[in-house]
Amino acid sequence: MTNEEVRQRIKEIKKDFRQIMDGATASQMRDRGLNYKVNWGATLPRLREMADEIGQDYTLAVELWKENTRECKILATMLMPHSEMTPDLMELWMEQTPNVEIAEQAVFNLYQYLNFASTKAFVWLSSENILTQTCGYHILSRLFMSKATPSERDINEFIDQALTALQSDSPILKKAAMQSIVHFADLGLVYERIAKSAIRHIGADFL
C-alpha cells in the first residue's frame, strides 16, 4: 500500500472502532488506572475479529502502533507478522509502551512467538524501567507455559532477577515475577523444587 492508502485504511479502522466502542469497558479501565488519550473500550475478542478480517500486514501494524490510542496499539500487535518483527523494532515498541495492558497484549499476541523472545526477555529483566522488566517476566511466563526449558545459566539468572523483583516496591513487577516463577515451577519437579527453595530464601510464600 502507498502512504496515502495506509492513512486511508487507518481512518477506516478508526471508524470501525467507534462502531464497537464500549463506554462501560472504557470506564472500568480508567478506574484501574489505565488512562489513554483515546480509548473506545473495544473488547479484545472484537479486536481479534477485526485483526482476522484485515490479515497480517507489517506496514499497517507499524503505522497503527504510532497512533496514541489503545485500540490502535493492540491491533498493531495482532497484525504484525511474527517473521517481520525485528529485535530493534521490538525494543522501540517497548520504549513506546504506555502501560501494562499494552505490554501484556504485545506479549500475548506477538512477542512470545519471536525466535529471539527469550534473549530479549533476559535483557529486559535487568532494565531500570519497571514496565520493561514486567514485560520481560510476562514473556518468560508465556515461554514456560509453552514448555520451553531454560539452560542452567538462564535458570540462575532468572531466579536471581526474580527474587530481586519480588522485593521491589512495584505491585505490577512483583505480580509478574511471581507469575513467572509459578509457571517455571510447572515445568517439572526439579524446577518446582528450585522455585520453592528460592522463594523460601527471601521469606515469601509460594502461590
C-alpha positions, -999 to 999 in steps of 0.1 A, spaced: 0 0 0 11 36 -6 14 60 23 -20 76 13 -36 42 11 -23 33 46 -36 66 60 -70 60 45 -70 25 59 -63 37 94 -91 62 91 -115 34 82 -102 13 111 -109 41 135 -144 44 122 -149 7 129 -136 13 165 -164 39 170 -189 13 160 -177 -13 185 -170 12 213 -179 2 248 -182 31 273 -186 8 303 -153 -11 295 -135 22 290 -148 34 324 -136 3 341 -101 8 326 -100 43 339 -109 30 374 -80 6 371 -57 35 363 -54 27 326 -56 61 312 -54 66 274 -56 98 253 -82 79 233 -99 47 244 -130 33 227 -132 5 252 -133 -21 224 -132 -57 238 -102 -79 229 -124 -105 211 -138 -78 189 -103 -65 181 -93 -101 173 -122 -103 149 -110 -72 132 -74 -85 130 -86 -117 115 -106 -98 88 -77 -75 80 -49 -101 80 -13 -97 89 3 -65 75 37 -51 85 32 -16 72 -3 -12 87 9 -26 120 38 -1 122 16 28 114 -12 18 138 14 15 166 23 51 161 -12 61 170 -17 72 206 -48 51 211 -54 19 230 -72 0 202 -46 10 175 -17 -3 196 -34 -35 205 -45 -41 169 -9 -34 158 4 -63 179 -22 -86 163 -14 -75 127 24 -76 129 38 -107 111 60 -126 135 86 -132 109 90 -95 102 93 -82 138 130 -73 144 148 -70 178 153 -33 172 117 -27 164 107 -47 194 129 -25 216 114 6 201 78 -7 207 88 -15 243 101 21 248 68 34 234 46 10 255 23 32 277 11 8 304 9 -28 315 -22 -37 294 -4 -29 262 27 -47 274 6 -78 282 -11 -77 248 22 -73 229 35 -104 247 4 -124 242 -2 -115 205 34 -112 193 65 -113 215 61 -148 228 63 -162 192 95 -145 182 126 -167 179 146 -141 199 119 -137 226 139 -154 254 171 -134 246 152 -101 247 133 -111 279 165 -117 298 179 -83 287 147 -66 299 149 -83 333 179 -61 341 163 -29 329 159 0 352 124 6 338 97 -12 358 74 -17 328 102 -31 307 111 -56 335 75 -65 339 72 -72 302 103 -95 304 86 -116 331 54 -118 310 74 -131 281 92 -158 302 58 -168 317 45 -175 282 76 -194 272 74 -215 304 37 -222 297 47 -234 262 72 -258 280 103 -240 269 130 -251 293 158 -227 302 195 -236 304 212 -238 338 228 -204 333 194 -189 324 178 -206 354 203 -190 377 199 -155 362 161 -158 361 159 -168 398 183 -141 409 164 -114 390 130 -127 401 139 -127 437 151 -91 434 118 -81 416 98 -98 444 114 -75 469 106 -43 449 80 -17 457 62 -22 424 30 -43 426 29 -49 389 65 -61 388 61 -83 419 30 -99 404 47 -105 370 78 -120 387 57 -143 409 36 -155 380 67 -163 360 81 -183 390 49 -203 392 50 -211 355 87 -220 359 78 -244 387 51 -260 364 79 -272 341 85 -302 364 95 -314 398 131 -302 396 120 -268 386 94 -267 413 120 -275 440 143 -248 427 114 -222 427 102 -231 462 137 -231 477 143 -197 462 111 -183 475 118 -196 510 152 -179 509 135 -145 509 107 -155 533 80 -152 507 50 -175 501 48 -197 470 15 -193 453 
